[in-house]
Amino acid sequence: MLDLQSNGHSGLIDPTTISGPVPPAFPLSANNLDKVVEYRHNVEGQNSVVARRGLPRGSHICYIDTYIPASVSTWSSIQTSKTTHIEVPSGIVYINHSCVPSIDIEVYPPNSDGTYVNGVCGELRVVADRDLEAGAELTFFYPSTEYISPRPFDCLCGADIGVCIGRQEGAHFLQNDVLGKYFVNKHIKDLIVKRDSEGRAKVSLNWNT
Ligand SMILES: C[S@@+](CC[C@H](N)C(=O)[O-])C[C@H]1O[C@@H](n2cnc3c(N)ncnc32)[C@H](O)[C@@H]1O
């Protein structure tokens, strides 16, 4: 775990505030990514992360052991439980969203004191049904970790109409048949169950009034 005071997240530049490429703020050695991935700029001038070599479907990429615990969700954070988030000062922060993701990010919930078992709060894996070829972009499905994204965006992943979700604003805004097509973390599943039960309660209340 990194200390926010001594390291900070200050080198990270919000990609929506710039008009051209800016160098990534973090070395790929953090979270042991340097052997497997490299940085690229995508067509929109944003940073992205691509595979340095081919990786078989389902294979382990890295554990998330470099992180800063965060109590609020930001454009760059990853949600690890119903109430907790992490900032990731490593190449992981430059992994874009796609509606046809090439990797899954499985997060581990924190202990009650906010720490994570063995200081590891998640794992990156190649998706289960497709190999990742050298040079292919690493992308994950942001709603698989984020329940409500604080800064929604119109998705430019390029997936076909009917496959691309269009606007990425978090799992809360997606239908279950869409979410059901993806690897989704347990805290998201739990929050969706809560959403649906509250929805039913509200409908029932409306019926009674
Ligand atoms: C954590 S950053 C990802 C890295 C970012 N490309 C960069 O250069 O810093 C998340 C932001 O990247 C952009 N982004 C990621 N995936 C996107 C997508 N599929 N379509 C459009 N924008 C995307 C959005 O602005 C989003 O808020």
PDBQT file of the ligand as one rigid body, heavy atoms in Angstrom, charges set to zero:
ROOT
HETATM    1  C1  LIG A 301      -9.001   5.816 -15.637  1.00  0.00    +0.000 C 
HETATM    2  S1  LIG A 301      -9.007   6.711 -17.124  1.00  0.00    +0.000 S 
HETATM    3  C2  LIG A 301      -8.407   5.616 -18.316  1.00  0.00    +0.000 C 
HETATM    4  C3  LIG A 301      -7.137   6.127 -18.971  1.00  0.00    +0.000 C 
HETATM    5  C4  LIG A 301      -7.327   7.323 -19.851  1.00  0.00    +0.000 C 
HETATM    6  N1  LIG A 301      -7.501   6.898 -21.230  1.00  0.00    +0.000 N 
HETATM    7  C5  LIG A 301      -6.139   8.299 -19.761  1.00  0.00    +0.000 C 
HETATM    8  O1  LIG A 301      -5.530   8.633 -20.787  1.00  0.00    +0.000 OA
HETATM    9  O2  LIG A 301      -5.840   8.729 -18.629  1.00  0.00    +0.000 OA
HETATM   10  C6  LIG A 301     -10.731   6.736 -17.350  1.00  0.00    +0.000 C 
HETATM   11  C7  LIG A 301     -11.153   7.776 -18.343  1.00  0.00    +0.000 C 
HETATM   12  O3  LIG A 301     -10.718   7.404 -19.660  1.00  0.00    +0.000 OA
HETATM   13  C8  LIG A 301     -11.734   7.686 -20.600  1.00  0.00    +0.000 C 
HETATM   14  N2  LIG A 301     -12.207   6.413 -21.167  1.00  0.00    +0.000 N 
HETATM   15  C9  LIG A 301     -11.888   5.172 -20.770  1.00  0.00    +0.000 A 
HETATM   16  N3  LIG A 301     -12.490   4.249 -21.525  1.00  0.00    +0.000 NA
HETATM   17  C10 LIG A 301     -13.225   4.912 -22.440  1.00  0.00    +0.000 A 
HETATM   18  C11 LIG A 301     -14.102   4.519 -23.510  1.00  0.00    +0.000 A 
HETATM   19  N4  LIG A 301     -14.353   3.238 -23.794  1.00  0.00    +0.000 N 
HETATM   20  N5  LIG A 301     -14.701   5.498 -24.229  1.00  0.00    +0.000 NA
HETATM   21  C12 LIG A 301     -14.486   6.813 -23.956  1.00  0.00    +0.000 A 
HETATM   22  N6  LIG A 301     -13.665   7.244 -22.976  1.00  0.00    +0.000 NA
HETATM   23  C13 LIG A 301     -13.038   6.310 -22.219  1.00  0.00    +0.000 A 
HETATM   24  C14 LIG A 301     -12.832   8.416 -19.852  1.00  0.00    +0.000 C 
HETATM   25  O4  LIG A 301     -12.585   9.814 -19.903  1.00  0.00    +0.000 OA
HETATM   26  C15 LIG A 301     -12.651   7.916 -18.452  1.00  0.00    +0.000 C 
HETATM   27  O5  LIG A 301     -13.171   8.812 -17.472  1.00  0.00    +0.000 OA
ENDROOT
TORSDOF 0
